[in-house]
Amino acid sequence: MAEWTERAELLFKKEGLDNLKNAHILVVGLGGVGSFAAEFLARAGVGNMTIVDGDVVDITNINRQLPALHSTVGQPKITIVGDRLMDINPELNLIRIQEFLSPERAFEIVTNQFDYVLDCIDSVTPKLNLIIAAKRKKVKIISSMGAGGKMLASKVKVGDISKTAYCPFAKTIRHRLRDVKINKLKVVFSIEKPDKNSLKMTDGKNYKKSFYGTNSYMPALFGLHAAETVINTVVNAKKNNK
C-alpha cells in the first residue's frame, strides 16, 4: 500500500521529505490565515508542529476560516484545527497551546527549537511581541499582513516589509518595528489598494478599532504563501547552506 506521502516524496525527494519530517514549525494564530497554513504544512509532511491560539469559533468566521462551521461555533479553534491536523497525519508531533499570546509568553514560547515561525496574528501588539521575540532569538519568521478589503489574488506577494504598499496594517507594524530597531521582516502582503467602502468602524470614528470586509479566499491565499515559503526553505535546507 502506498504511503500518504508518496506524491510529496516524488516532488520533494527523500531528503526533502526527511527535512520536513524533522522540522519543527510554530504557527501562531489559527484564523483565516493560520488555519490554512497549518493544514498545508501538515499535508506537506511537516513532522513537528506547535500551534497557538486562544480563540473560539465565531459565526462571522465561517466565510473564511477552516475550523469555522455552524456546528463548531463556540468551540476552541485549537481543538478543531489540532484534531484535523492529527487526522491528516496521525504521527504528527503536535503541541497545542491554548492561549492568547502575551509579551512574556512570546519570549518564552519562541526558542531555537523551531525551524520557522508563522505569524498569523491579526492584532498589532501580540504580533509585534512575536516578531520581536523571533528576531531577538534569531529564529526565522514570516508574518502575514492585512488581507482585508482586498479581492485580487494576483496582487499577493512575499517580500520584505519595506516593499509593502497600500496596507495600513503593514504600515503600522513597519513603524512600530523601526522603534525597536528591526528593519527587515519577511511578510506576505498584497499590493492591491483596500476597498475603503468595506471598512467598518467598531468604535465611533476610531480607525484603530475597525476592520475591513474579507472574502473566502484571500486569507487562505496568505496562508498558502506563508506555508510555501516555509516548506521550500525546509525542503532545500542543506542546499541553501552550501
C-alpha positions as CSV (number, residue, x, y, z in Angstrom):
1,M,0.0,0.0,0.0
2,A,1.3,3.4,-1.0
3,E,2.2,5.8,1.8
4,W,0.1,9.0,2.1
5,T,3.4,11.0,1.4
6,E,4.1,9.2,-1.9
7,R,3.2,12.2,-4.1
8,A,5.1,14.6,-1.9
9,E,8.2,12.5,-2.0
10,L,8.2,12.4,-5.8
11,L,8.4,16.1,-5.8
12,F,10.5,16.9,-2.6
13,K,12.7,13.7,-3.0
14,K,13.5,11.6,0.1
15,E,16.0,14.1,1.5
16,G,13.5,17.0,1.3
17,L,10.7,14.9,2.8
18,D,13.0,13.9,5.6
19,N,13.8,17.5,6.2
20,L,10.1,18.2,6.6
21,K,9.6,15.2,8.9
22,N,12.4,16.5,11.1
23,A,11.3,20.2,11.1
24,H,9.5,21.9,13.9
25,I,7.3,24.7,12.9
26,L,5.5,27.2,15.2
27,V,2.1,28.6,13.9
28,V,0.6,31.4,16.0
29,G,-3.0,32.3,15.2
30,L,-5.4,29.8,13.7
31,G,-7.9,32.1,11.9
32,G,-8.3,32.6,8.2
33,V,-4.5,32.7,7.5
34,G,-3.1,30.3,10.2
35,S,-5.6,27.5,9.9
36,F,-4.9,27.0,6.2
37,A,-1.2,27.5,6.7
38,A,-1.1,24.8,9.4
39,E,-3.0,22.4,7.2
40,F,-0.7,23.0,4.2
41,L,2.3,22.3,6.4
42,A,0.8,19.1,7.8
43,R,-0.2,17.8,4.3
44,A,3.3,18.6,3.1
45,G,4.7,16.2,5.7
46,V,6.0,18.5,8.5
47,G,6.6,16.2,11.4
48,N,6.6,18.5,14.4
49,M,4.3,21.5,14.9
50,T,3.3,23.8,17.7
51,I,0.1,25.7,17.3
52,V,-1.0,28.6,19.5
53,D,-4.5,30.2,19.7
54,G,-6.8,31.2,22.5
55,D,-9.9,32.0,20.5
56,V,-13.2,30.2,19.8
57,V,-15.1,30.0,16.6
58,D,-17.5,32.9,16.0
59,I,-20.3,32.8,13.5
60,T,-18.6,35.6,11.5
61,N,-15.6,33.4,10.9
62,I,-17.5,31.0,8.7
63,N,-16.8,32.9,5.4
64,R,-13.0,32.5,5.6
65,Q,-11.7,30.2,8.4
66,L,-11.0,26.5,8.1
67,P,-12.3,25.5,11.5
68,A,-15.4,27.6,11.3
69,L,-18.7,25.7,10.6
70,H,-22.2,26.2,12.0
71,S,-21.6,23.1,14.1
72,T,-18.3,24.4,15.6
73,V,-19.4,27.9,16.7
74,G,-18.2,28.4,20.3
75,Q,-15.6,25.7,20.2
76,P,-11.9,26.4,20.6
77,K,-10.1,26.8,17.2
78,I,-7.1,25.0,18.6
79,T,-9.1,21.9,19.3
80,I,-10.8,21.8,15.9
81,V,-7.6,22.6,13.9
82,G,-5.4,20.3,16.1
83,D,-7.8,17.3,15.7
84,R,-7.9,17.9,11.9
85,L,-4.1,18.0,11.7
86,M,-3.8,14.8,13.6
87,D,-6.3,13.2,11.3
88,I,-4.2,14.3,8.3
89,N,-1.0,12.8,9.9
90,P,-1.5,10.6,13.0
91,E,2.2,10.6,13.5
92,L,2.5,14.3,13.7
93,N,4.2,15.5,16.9
94,L,1.7,18.3,17.7
95,I,1.9,20.6,20.7
96,R,-1.2,22.7,21.3
97,I,-1.0,25.9,23.4
98,Q,-4.5,27.3,24.0
99,E,-3.9,30.9,24.9
100,F,-3.6,34.4,23.6
101,L,0.0,35.5,23.3
102,S,1.2,37.9,26.0
103,P,4.5,39.7,25.7
104,E,6.1,37.4,28.3
105,R,4.8,34.2,26.7
106,A,6.0,35.3,23.3
107,F,9.6,35.3,24.6
108,E,9.0,32.0,26.5
109,I,7.5,30.1,23.6
110,V,9.8,31.2,20.8
111,T,13.0,29.2,21.1
112,N,15.7,27.9,18.7
113,Q,14.0,24.5,18.6
114,F,11.8,26.0,15.9
115,D,12.9,25.9,12.2
116,Y,10.4,28.6,11.3
117,V,7.7,30.7,12.9
118,L,4.5,31.6,11.1
119,D,3.0,34.8,12.5
120,C,-0.7,34.7,11.6
121,I,-1.9,37.1,14.3
122,D,-4.4,39.8,13.3
123,S,-3.8,42.3,16.1
124,V,-0.9,44.7,16.4
125,T,0.5,44.2,19.9
126,P,0.8,40.4,20.1
127,K,2.0,40.4,16.5
128,L,4.8,42.8,17.4
129,N,5.7,40.7,20.5
130,L,6.0,37.6,18.4
131,I,8.1,39.2,15.7
132,I,10.4,40.8,18.3
133,A,10.9,37.5,20.1
134,A,11.8,35.7,16.9
135,K,14.1,38.4,15.7
136,R,15.9,38.7,19.1
137,K,16.3,34.9,19.2
138,K,17.4,34.6,15.5
139,V,14.6,32.3,14.6
140,K,13.2,32.5,11.0
141,I,9.8,34.1,10.8
142,I,7.3,35.0,8.1
143,S,4.5,37.4,9.1
144,S,1.1,37.9,7.5
145,M,0.0,41.4,6.8
146,G,-3.6,42.6,6.0
147,A,-5.8,40.5,3.8
148,G,-9.0,42.5,4.5
149,G,-10.6,44.8,1.9
150,K,-8.8,43.0,-1.0
151,M,-10.0,40.8,-3.8
152,L,-7.2,40.2,-6.3
153,A,-5.2,37.0,-5.8
154,S,-2.6,38.1,-8.3
155,K,-1.6,41.0,-6.1
156,V,-0.4,38.9,-3.2
157,K,3.4,38.8,-2.7
158,V,6.1,37.6,-0.4
159,G,8.9,40.1,0.4
160,D,10.4,42.4,2.9
161,I,8.1,44.6,4.9
162,S,9.8,47.6,3.3
163,K,8.2,46.6,0.0
164,T,4.7,46.7,1.3
165,A,2.2,49.2,-0.2
166,Y,-1.5,50.1,0.3
167,C,-1.6,48.1,3.5
168,P,-2.5,50.1,6.6
169,F,-1.7,47.2,8.9
170,A,1.8,46.7,7.4
171,K,2.4,50.5,7.7
172,T,1.6,50.3,11.4
173,I,3.8,47.2,12.0
174,R,6.7,48.7,10.0
175,H,6.7,51.9,12.0
176,R,6.5,50.1,15.3
177,L,9.3,47.8,14.4
178,R,11.5,50.7,13.5
179,D,11.1,51.9,17.1
180,V,12.8,48.7,18.3
181,K,15.5,48.8,15.6
182,I,14.0,46.0,13.4
183,N,14.2,47.0,9.8
184,K,13.8,43.7,8.0
185,L,11.0,41.2,8.1
186,K,9.7,38.7,5.6
187,V,6.0,39.2,5.1
188,V,3.0,38.1,3.0
189,F,1.2,41.1,1.7
190,S,-1.0,42.5,-1.1
191,I,-0.2,45.5,-3.3
192,E,-3.9,46.0,-4.0
193,K,-5.5,49.1,-2.6
194,P,-8.1,48.0,0.0
195,D,-11.7,48.8,-0.6
196,K,-12.4,51.7,1.7
197,N,-16.1,51.1,1.3
198,S,-15.7,47.8,3.1
199,L,-14.3,49.4,6.2
200,K,-16.4,49.1,9.3
201,M,-15.8,51.3,12.3
202,T,-16.3,49.5,15.5
203,D,-15.7,52.3,17.9
204,G,-17.2,55.5,16.5
205,K,-14.5,57.0,14.2
206,N,-11.6,55.3,15.8
207,Y,-9.7,53.8,12.9
208,K,-7.5,51.6,15.1
209,K,-10.6,49.7,16.2
210,S,-12.0,49.0,12.8
211,F,-11.8,46.2,10.2
212,Y,-12.2,45.6,6.5
213,G,-14.5,43.1,4.9
214,T,-13.0,39.8,3.9
215,N,-13.7,37.2,1.4
216,S,-13.4,33.4,1.4
217,Y,-10.0,33.0,-0.4
218,M,-7.7,35.9,0.4
219,P,-6.8,34.8,4.0
220,A,-6.3,31.3,2.7
221,L,-4.1,32.6,0.0
222,F,-2.0,34.5,2.5
223,G,-1.7,31.2,4.5
224,L,-0.7,29.4,1.3
225,H,2.1,31.9,0.5
226,A,3.4,31.6,4.1
227,A,3.3,27.8,4.1
228,E,5.0,27.8,0.6
229,T,7.9,29.9,1.9
230,V,8.4,27.7,4.9
231,I,8.1,24.4,3.0
232,N,10.6,25.4,0.3
233,T,13.0,26.7,2.9
234,V,12.9,23.4,4.9
235,V,12.9,21.1,1.8
236,N,16.0,22.9,0.5
237,A,17.7,23.5,3.8
238,K,21.0,21.7,3.0
239,K,21.1,23.1,-0.5
240,N,20.7,26.6,0.9
241,N,23.6,26.1,3.3
242,K,26.1,25.1,0.6
